[in-house]
Amino acid sequence: MHSLIVVPPSCADANGQIRLGAGDRLAFGRADGGLVIAHEGVPRVAGEIVPDRTFWLLSNHSEDQTYVVENPEGAGEHVKVAPGRLEAPVPFEFSRVVLPAAGDLLAFDVWAPRHAFRSVSRRGLSGSLTTPAFSLDRTKRYFAVLTALCEPRLRGAPHAPLPAVEELVERLREVWPGATRSAVYWNIDYLAVKLRLRQDPAEPGARRLNGKKETLVSLALRFDLVQEDDLLLLTPTGAGAAR
């Protein structure tokens, strides 16, 4: 049974994929053998991939170049593997390995097995419930504002600039016809208080707002407070009881 699938650059169909099982090792680089990446900026022996249950290990044999493993489904989530690092664990189900190469960024994909999860139910434990880390109501307008802030990065552009308030107003009007600049500002401020963001009151207003938006999005995406499925809230059919 194959536990890992490696998709080379420009792979057109399943016939070009490389399947690895337990005990296999796949070298990659400019040299023949393994996964060949034909670019003069890639070392002859650039690294190695080893499957290990529901994750995999990446070794970086480069002398001076860091590799980045991105989670395309994680809105900016990534792992850096320093030069010379051996068997760095990669936890993503779907990964994109990015190799800097003489001014270019080359990439190939790695598909790992589906993650296994245990039940998160209390299993009959007595006592008080744990206080939620973040208390957010997905039916409220503030959550629609937060979702609209996160939307560009949730749609696969992890470094996309955040929308301006005017763009937020325009985006939200389909589900919130009465959206205005002042209402959106108020909801951003409310989110900052609700999520206990620390702000420097001495900062100029524009810089403080941009910093607040960036911190809100970073926090929301890092802890999965907003996920791709929540984008349905920005469509009239999925808005539900937003108010």
C-alpha positions, 0 to 999 in steps of 0.5 A, spaced: 500 500 500 502 506 498 503 511 503 505 517 499 504 520 492 509 525 489 507 529 484 513 532 479 513 539 476 509 539 470 506 532 471 500 531 466 497 525 469 497 520 474 502 516 470 508 521 472 506 521 479 511 517 484 508 512 489 512 511 495 511 506 501 513 504 508 521 503 507 522 507 501 526 513 500 526 518 494 532 523 493 530 529 488 535 534 485 538 535 478 542 528 478 539 522 474 535 518 479 529 519 483 525 525 482 529 529 477 528 537 477 532 539 471 534 546 473 541 549 473 540 552 480 538 546 483 543 541 487 545 535 484 543 531 490 538 536 493 534 532 498 530 526 500 523 524 502 521 519 506 514 516 508 512 515 515 505 513 517 501 519 516 506 524 515 513 524 512 520 527 512 524 532 508 532 532 508 535 538 505 542 537 502 543 544 500 549 547 502 546 554 503 539 554 501 532 554 505 527 550 503 519 551 504 514 546 505 507 550 504 500 547 506 496 550 500 490 549 504 492 552 510 492 560 508 500 561 509 501 555 513 508 553 512 514 549 514 522 551 513 527 546 512 534 549 513 540 547 509 543 541 512 537 539 516 535 531 516 528 528 516 524 534 518 517 532 519 512 535 515 505 534 518 500 536 512 496 532 508 497 536 502 504 539 501 508 544 496 515 543 496 518 550 494 526 550 492 529 557 490 533 556 484 537 561 481 532 567 481 526 562 480 521 558 485 520 551 483 515 547 486 513 539 486 507 537 490 507 531 496 500 528 498 500 524 504 495 519 507 489 522 510 490 524 518 487 520 523 483 523 529 480 521 535 473 523 538 473 530 542 467 528 546 468 528 553 466 521 554 462 522 560 467 526 564 464 530 570 466 537 572 465 543 569 466 544 561 473 548 559 472 555 557 472 556 550 479 559 547 475 564 543 468 565 543 465 567 536 458 566 533 458 565 526 451 568 525 453 575 527 455 580 523 462 581 526 464 574 524 462 576 516 466 581 517 472 577 519 471 572 514 471 577 508 478 580 511 480 573 511 477 571 504 483 573 499 488 568 503 483 563 504 482 562 497 489 560 496 493 567 496 497 566 502 501 573 501 495 577 498 494 584 501 488 585 506 482 588 503 481 595 504 474 598 508 471 600 502 472 593 499 469 590 505 463 594 504 462 592 497 463 585 499 459 584 504 453 588 501 450 581 498 449 579 505 448 585 509 445 590 505 446 596 510 453 595 510 457 602 511 464 604 512 463 606 519 459 599 521 465 595 518 470 599 522 465 598 528 466 591 527 473 590 526 474 594 533 469 590 536 473 583 534 479 586 536 476 587 543 473 580 543 479 577 541 483 581 546 488 584 541 493 589 544 494 595 540 498 601 541 494 607 541 500 612 539 500 609 532 497 613 527 490 611 525 491 608 518 497 604 521 493 602 527 487 600 523 492 596 518 495 593 524 489 591 527 486 587 520 493 584 519 493 581 527 486 579 526 487 575 520 493 572 522 490 570 529 484 567 525 487 563 520 493 560 525 487 557 530 482 556 524 477 561 527 475 562 520 476 556 515 474 555 507 467 553 509 465 559 512 466 563 505 459 560 504 457 566 509 459 571 504 453 568 499 446 570 500 444 563 500 449 561 506 448 568 510 443 564 514 442 569 520 447 574 520 445 580 523 
